[in-house]
Amino acid sequence: MPDLPKRGHWGLTIGTVLFVMVLGGMGDYTDPLVRLPGHVVFWSLVSLGLLATVHRERRNGWEPAARWPWLTAAVAGPVAAELLALNVASGVVVTVSLILLGLGVFVLLLLD
């Protein structure tokens, strides 16, 4: 029996937000050329995730899902991270990131 297709892109969204939080929080401490390998790793992981999704769809004969969320994450994630790193103090990014993570954990605990 084939796996049921996944609904939504929660993993992609959460991974992109965490990437933006980490690289945005590194802005005051690192040079942009030091953050470049982080972008390359992120693009590689997004590409591997897209390829895995396409492979599962073809293997199980499912209807193809939308591809635009993958491209949006691959473009918007690094752009948002660099905009935060260049325009907002790292302390603010880290503080807001911790608040958002706390709210996310609170919502997950409510769902349990």
VENQUIWO-V582521 format. One record per run of one state. SS is the DSSP state (@ for helix, = for strand, . for the rest). FROM is the first residue (numbers start at 0). LEN is the number of residues. If there is no record, write none. Layout:
# VENQUIWO-V582521
ss & from & len
SS & FROM & LEN
SS & FROM & LEN
This chain:
# VENQUIWO-V582521
ss & from & len
. & 0 & 9
@ & 9 & 16
. & 25 & 6
@ & 31 & 29
. & 60 & 7
@ & 67 & 20
. & 87 & 2
@ & 89 & 22
. & 111 & 1
